[in-house]
Amino acid sequence: MRVVVADDVMLTRQGIVRLLREAGVEVVAEAEDAAGLLREVRLARPDVALVDIRMPPTHTDEGLVAAQTIRADHPQVGVLVLSQYVEPSYAMRLIQEYPERVGYLLKDRVLDIATVVDALRRIGDGETVIDPTIVSRLVRRRRREDPLATLSVREQQVLGLIAEGMSNRAIAARLYVTERTVEAHVTQIFQKLHLPESADQHRRVLAVLAFLRA
């Protein structure tokens, strides 16, 4: 997997690059600001860009804007956004426009490089990955008219794990059930959320989007 890493703090960027390379990921370029990131993505054509959400000059959402630009201009390139802050609206903003090949993780996850590498690979495969902390906050922040109200408690639990980017096998291991049981729950989720099978749409991604909107 070929990755571009963008972070304006040199020590942080170099630390991420070193950890990724030790994990067998090919880092093809580095960038310290949004303009440099877009240039490197255009030149290197990576599989995924790993982007800090707050970059120069204002250190607000330049990384997020750059991520949206990458998804618009280079749809084959995935984006994994890292943030120091638990901000579900940022994740929603990115995923709502480009619901495939995107992820949002808290920066602390870098300490567990296996989690980051797994997220990069899932994004490269076209999936969506949301940090478990954000998923937990969204679970607690339900609207009165919840579109997920028709789901059982177990189905909501399975959907939350799907939002974290977990496969059916991983969900089965987490919940101590069989993979076939998870498949049955997923089928029910698709049916209750009115997500018919389609060759043009990724139903797991659409389910995650419904979860975020809730």
Backbone torsions as a table, in degrees:
resi	resn	phi	psi	omega
1	MET	NA	134.4	-178.3
2	ARG	-104.4	128.1	-172.4
3	VAL	-132.1	141.5	169.3
4	VAL	-106.0	134.3	-178.8
5	VAL	-113.3	128.2	-179.7
6	ALA	-125.4	119.1	175.2
7	ASP	-158.2	133.8	-175.0
8	ASP	-76.8	-17.8	178.2
9	VAL	-87.9	112.6	-171.8
10	MET	-58.0	-45.6	-177.5
11	LEU	-64.1	-40.0	177.8
12	THR	-64.4	-45.6	-178.8
13	ARG	-61.6	-46.3	-178.5
14	GLN	-66.7	-33.7	177.3
15	GLY	-65.5	-43.0	178.1
16	ILE	-63.4	-43.7	179.7
17	VAL	-60.7	-44.7	-179.4
18	ARG	-62.7	-44.9	-179.4
19	LEU	-63.7	-40.3	179.1
20	LEU	-64.6	-44.9	-179.3
21	ARG	-64.9	-37.9	177.0
22	GLU	-64.8	-26.4	179.1
23	ALA	-87.5	2.8	176.7
24	GLY	91.8	11.3	178.6
25	VAL	-90.2	136.4	179.3
26	GLU	-87.4	107.7	176.4
27	VAL	-88.6	112.0	-172.8
28	VAL	-93.5	-15.3	179.6
29	ALA	-166.6	160.3	176.2
30	GLU	-129.4	154.9	178.4
31	ALA	-146.9	149.5	-178.9
32	GLU	-110.6	-3.3	175.9
33	ASP	-152.2	173.6	-174.7
34	ALA	-64.0	-40.6	-179.2
35	ALA	-62.7	-43.0	178.4
36	GLY	-65.9	-37.0	177.7
37	LEU	-61.6	-48.6	-179.2
38	LEU	-62.5	-37.1	178.5
39	ARG	-65.4	-45.1	-177.9
40	GLU	-68.1	-35.9	177.4
41	VAL	-64.9	-40.9	179.6
42	ARG	-63.8	-38.7	-175.8
43	LEU	-84.0	-42.9	-172.3
44	ALA	-88.5	-22.8	-178.7
45	ARG	50.0	61.5	-178.6
46	PRO	-75.0	172.5	172.8
47	ASP	-78.3	-39.4	-178.6
48	VAL	-143.4	143.2	171.9
49	ALA	-106.3	128.5	177.5
50	LEU	-101.6	118.3	-164.7
51	VAL	-128.8	130.2	170.0
52	ASP	-74.3	135.3	-173.5
53	ILE	-71.2	-29.3	-177.8
54	ARG	-110.0	113.2	-176.7
55	MET	-134.9	166.4	179.3
56	PRO	-60.9	155.1	5.4
57	PRO	-91.4	-20.8	-173.5
58	THR	-96.4	-14.8	-179.1
59	HIS	56.8	42.7	176.2
60	THR	-111.9	-82.3	-176.7
61	ASP	-131.6	25.2	-178.9
62	GLU	-57.5	-38.6	179.2
63	GLY	-65.6	-37.6	178.4
64	LEU	-66.3	-43.5	178.0
65	VAL	-62.3	-41.8	178.7
66	ALA	-63.5	-39.4	178.4
67	ALA	-61.4	-42.5	178.3
68	GLN	-64.4	-38.4	178.4
69	THR	-64.8	-42.2	179.2
70	ILE	-61.3	-44.9	-179.3
71	ARG	-65.5	-33.0	-179.6
72	ALA	-75.1	-43.3	-174.3
73	ASP	-88.5	-25.9	-176.9
74	HIS	-133.5	72.6	-174.3
75	PRO	-60.0	-17.9	179.4
76	GLN	-83.1	-9.3	-179.2
77	VAL	-98.0	123.3	176.6
78	GLY	-82.3	165.3	-179.5
79	VAL	-135.5	129.7	172.0
80	LEU	-116.1	114.1	-178.5
81	VAL	-94.6	133.0	175.9
82	LEU	-108.9	137.8	-179.7
83	SER	-140.3	145.6	174.8
84	GLN	-80.9	-10.6	-172.0
85	TYR	-117.8	144.4	174.8
86	VAL	-83.8	98.4	-175.8
87	GLU	-132.3	88.4	-177.8
88	PRO	-57.0	-30.6	-177.8
89	SER	-64.4	-32.3	177.5
90	TYR	-66.4	-44.1	178.5
91	ALA	-61.6	-43.5	-179.6
92	MET	-63.3	-41.8	-179.0
93	ARG	-59.6	-41.0	-179.2
94	LEU	-74.0	-47.8	-172.5
95	ILE	-73.2	-31.6	-178.2
96	GLN	-63.9	-35.8	179.9
97	GLU	-82.4	-38.3	-176.2
98	TYR	-134.8	83.6	-169.7
99	PRO	-76.0	1.3	178.4
100	GLU	-124.7	152.1	178.0
101	ARG	61.7	37.2	177.1
102	VAL	-134.7	155.2	177.4
103	GLY	-151.3	157.7	-180.0
104	TYR	-140.0	111.7	179.6
105	LEU	-124.2	150.5	172.0
106	LEU	-72.3	146.7	-174.1
107	LYS	-63.9	-25.6	178.6
108	ASP	-60.3	-22.6	-178.7
109	ARG	-65.0	-19.6	-179.8
110	VAL	-59.9	-28.5	178.8
111	LEU	-63.4	-25.9	174.3
112	ASP	-107.3	82.8	-171.1
113	ILE	-61.8	-26.2	178.5
114	ALA	-62.2	-35.5	178.0
115	THR	-65.9	-41.8	180.0
116	VAL	-66.2	-45.1	-180.0
117	VAL	-62.5	-41.6	177.9
118	ASP	-61.6	-42.1	178.5
119	ALA	-63.2	-42.9	179.0
120	LEU	-59.9	-43.0	-178.7
121	ARG	-67.7	-40.4	178.6
122	ARG	-64.9	-42.0	178.5
123	ILE	-63.6	-41.7	176.8
124	GLY	-60.1	-27.0	178.2
125	ASP	-86.3	2.7	176.8
126	GLY	95.9	8.3	-177.8
127	GLU	-90.4	174.9	176.3
128	THR	-116.2	135.9	-177.4
129	VAL	-127.8	124.0	178.8
130	ILE	-119.8	137.7	-179.4
131	ASP	-58.2	135.5	-179.8
132	PRO	-55.9	-32.9	179.2
133	THR	-63.7	-40.2	178.3
134	ILE	-68.7	-40.1	177.6
135	VAL	-58.6	-44.2	179.8
136	SER	-62.2	-40.8	179.7
137	ARG	-65.9	-39.0	179.2
138	LEU	-67.0	-35.5	178.1
139	VAL	-61.6	-37.6	-179.0
140	ARG	-78.7	-18.1	-174.2
141	ARG	-105.6	64.6	-178.4
142	ARG	-87.2	139.7	173.1
143	ARG	-75.9	161.9	179.2
144	ARG	-60.4	-45.3	176.8
145	GLU	-96.7	89.6	-173.1
146	ASP	-90.6	117.6	178.6
147	PRO	-64.8	-13.6	179.1
148	LEU	-96.9	7.7	-175.5
149	ALA	-63.0	-23.7	-179.3
150	THR	-76.2	-14.3	-179.6
151	LEU	-79.5	144.6	174.3
152	SER	-71.4	168.1	178.9
153	VAL	-58.6	-43.1	-179.9
154	ARG	-66.0	-39.7	179.3
155	GLU	-65.5	-38.6	176.0
156	GLN	-64.9	-36.8	177.5
157	GLN	-64.9	-44.0	178.4
158	VAL	-63.1	-42.7	179.8
159	LEU	-63.4	-38.3	176.5
160	GLY	-61.5	-38.9	178.8
161	LEU	-71.6	-33.9	174.2
162	ILE	-61.7	-41.1	179.5
163	ALA	-62.6	-26.0	176.7
164	GLU	-79.4	-3.7	178.5
165	GLY	90.0	15.9	-177.0
166	MET	-82.8	143.4	176.1
167	SER	-78.5	168.4	177.3
168	ASN	-59.4	-39.0	179.7
169	ARG	-64.1	-43.1	179.7
170	ALA	-66.2	-38.2	178.3
171	ILE	-64.7	-42.0	178.9
172	ALA	-59.7	-42.7	179.1
173	ALA	-65.6	-39.6	-179.6
174	ARG	-65.3	-39.9	-174.6
175	LEU	-94.6	-2.1	-179.9
176	TYR	59.3	45.8	175.3
177	VAL	-130.1	175.1	179.2
178	THR	-80.4	158.0	178.0
179	GLU	-64.0	-33.5	178.7
180	ARG	-64.4	-36.6	176.8
181	THR	-63.1	-42.6	178.1
182	VAL	-62.8	-42.6	178.9
183	GLU	-59.0	-38.6	178.2
184	ALA	-65.4	-40.9	178.0
185	HIS	-63.9	-42.3	-178.9
186	VAL	-63.1	-42.0	177.7
187	THR	-59.5	-43.7	178.3
188	GLN	-63.4	-39.4	178.6
189	ILE	-60.8	-47.6	179.6
190	PHE	-59.9	-42.4	-178.7
191	GLN	-66.7	-45.2	-177.2
192	LYS	-69.9	-27.9	178.1
193	LEU	-91.9	4.9	177.8
194	HIS	57.5	53.4	178.9
195	LEU	-114.9	86.3	-178.9
196	PRO	-68.5	154.7	178.9
197	GLU	-65.3	134.7	-177.7
198	SER	-149.1	140.7	178.5
199	ALA	-74.1	-18.1	-174.9
200	ASP	-97.3	-8.9	-175.2
201	GLN	-132.6	145.6	179.9
202	HIS	-95.5	106.0	-172.4
203	ARG	-64.4	-32.2	178.2
204	ARG	-65.2	-39.2	177.7
205	VAL	-66.2	-42.4	179.1
206	LEU	-63.8	-35.6	177.9
207	ALA	-66.6	-41.0	176.7
208	VAL	-62.2	-40.9	179.3
209	LEU	-63.2	-41.0	177.1
210	ALA	-63.3	-37.5	178.2
211	PHE	-63.4	-44.7	-179.7
212	LEU	-65.3	-40.8	179.6
213	ARG	-65.0	-26.9	-179.7
214	ALA	-71.8	NA	NA
